Amino acid sequence: MSGMMTATAVDLATLDDDALVARVQAGDLDAFTQLVERHRRPVHALAYRLLGSVADAEDAAQETFVRAYTRLATYVPDGRFGAWLAAICAHWCIDTLRSRKRRVMTVALGKTPESDRFATSADNPEAQALDAASRDEVQRWLNALPASYRTVLALRYFQELSYAEIADVLDEPVSTVRMRLFRARTTLGKVVEQERGAARAQGALAAGMA
């Protein structure tokens, strides 16, 4: 019996998301468990970066998978199950923030996909700063941005969704997403420069008083 269970687990682990979804729809709950295990970390990470609380992120992740299971019939197999989950998670987090009238969200940026990006990191001082910054610095800078900017940055740079996928999540035109992301990056660059300029001035003052 243990050999059969091991074989089944290995078989599930080798299946892609769409194949697992098909098995879930056929009544295989172990296949859904495999999907949860495969995606729980990125879903939890996205929720944390939007809500800024470990406890809230855990609630959001649980709700995301519950909603995913109940809405699985609406998923169109296209190899983007992770993006579909991210949309569910982001919607839940956005609704939570609105209901609590909270305006503070924390995100951390990952690497920018090479496709449909506005410019390379060499052309963006803010991107270079983020690459070299500590987690606390990144959070502090992003907390200074409007919530709408933090959301689009989280979906694009951390979750690595395409513009079209972000547009689906936010229910807005792709052109709006592109412009908001451009403005968010520009504003972020100003925040970084202002903070580092203040730090340089403070350092110079301290040196002069020494």
N, C-alpha and C positions, 0 to 999 in steps of 0.2 A: 504493500500500500504506500509506504514512504517513497518508494521508487517512482510510483505513478504520480505522486504529488510533486516530486522534484521535476519530473519531466514536464508536467503541466506548467509549473512556474517558469521553467526555462523557455518553453514555447511562447508563453505570454510575453516574456521579456524581450524576445526577438521580433515581436510583431510591431509594426508601426502604429501610430495613433489611430488612423482610420480603420485599420483592421481590428484593433481593440474595440473601437466604437461599434463596429458591426457585431462583434461578439456580445457586447453589452446589450445591444438591441435585440439579440437573439436569446437573452436571458442569462448570460454568463456574468455573474456579479464579481467573480475573481478578476475579470478583465477590467472592470471599473476600478477595482482596488489597484491594479497595475497602473492605470491612468493617473490615479491620485498620487501614488508614490512617485511617478515620473514627473509630475508637474507641481507637486505641493510646495517645493522650495521657491521656484520663480513666482508662483502665485502669492505666497506669503511675503516674499521680498517686495513685490509690487505694492501689496496692501500696506506694508510697513512704511514704504517710502511715500505713500499718499496720505496715510493717517498719522504716522509718527508715533505709534504706540504698539508695543508688542502684543498686548492683550487685544487691542482693536484689530490688529492684523490677523490674529488667530481666529477671531470671530468672522472676519471678512473672508478668510480662506475657507473656513467651514461652510459659510453661506454660499460661496462661489461654487463649491463642488456639489452642494445640495441643489442649487439652481441648475447647474450643468446636467446633473442626472435627470432632473424633472423635465428639462428642455432638450434632451439629447435628440429627440425626433426632429428638432429644427436645425440641427447641425448638418451642413452640406459637406460631405467628404471632399476635401480639397488640399489635404496635407497641412492645414493651418489650424489644427486643434488648439495649439498653444495660444495663438492669437485670439481664437474664439473665447478661451478661458479668460484671457487678459481683458477682453471687452466686458465680460460678465463681472469680473472683479472690479474693474475701473468704474463701471456704472454703480455698483453697490457702494463703493467708497465715496463716489461723488454724491450719491443720495444721502449717505451718512453724514458727510460734511455739511451738506445743505440743511439737513434736519437739525443738526446741532449748532448751526450758524457759526461753524468754525472756519477760520481762514488760514490756519497754519498747517502746512503739509511739508514733509521732509522727503527729499529724494536724493539718490546718489546716481551719478551718471556713469554709464558704461561706455564702451567704445562705439563710435558712430559707424554704421554701415557705410561702405564706400558708395553705394547707390543712392541717388537722389539727395545727396547732402549739398548744402549750399557752398561749402568750401572745405579745404583740407585744414588739418590742425595747424599747419605751418602758417596759414592765413588768419588764424583765429587765436589771439592772445588769451581769450577766455578759455578756450579748449586746452591750451597748453597749461594754463594755471590749474585747471581742474585735474589734469593728469598728474600734476605734482603736488596737489593739495591733500591734506589729511581729510579724513571723513568728517571731522567736526567743522573744518573750514568750509567744505562743500555744503554741509547742511546749513551753516550760518548764512552763506551767500544766498542759497536758494530760498531760505526763509524770508529774505528781503524782497522776493518777487511776488507779484500777484498770484493768487491761487491758480488762475487759468494758465499762467506761464509754467508754473511748477508741474501742473498736470501734463501738459503737452511735452515737456522735457522728460518727465518720467516715462511716458509711453514710448517716446522716440528713442531716447538714449539708453535707458535702462532695459526696457522691454524689447527694444529694437523693432517696433512695429513700423510698417511702411506708412507713408502719408495716407494712402487709401484706407488702411486699417484703422489709423487714428481717426480719420474722418467718420468711419463707421461707428467707432466707439463714442465719439462726441456728437454724432448726428449733425455734422457740419460739412460744408463743401471742402474738397481737398485744397482749393485755393486759400480758404480761410486758415486751414491747418498750416500750410506753408508760410503764410504771412505771420501767423502767431508764433510759430517756431523761430522765424527770423527775428522778430521783435524780442522774443524771450532771450535768445542768445545775445542780442545786442545789449539788452538791459542787464543781463548777467555780466557781460564784459565790463559795463560801467560800474556795477556793484563791486566787482573784483578790484578794479583799478582804484576806486574810491577808498576801499578798505586798505589796500596796500600803500596807497599814497599817504593815508593817515598814519599807518604804521611807520613809514619812512620818516615822516615829519616828527613823530614822537621819538623815534630813535635819534634823530639829529638833535632834538631838544635835550634829550638825556645826555648825549655826548657833550653838548655845549656846557651843561651844568656840572659835568664831572670834573 
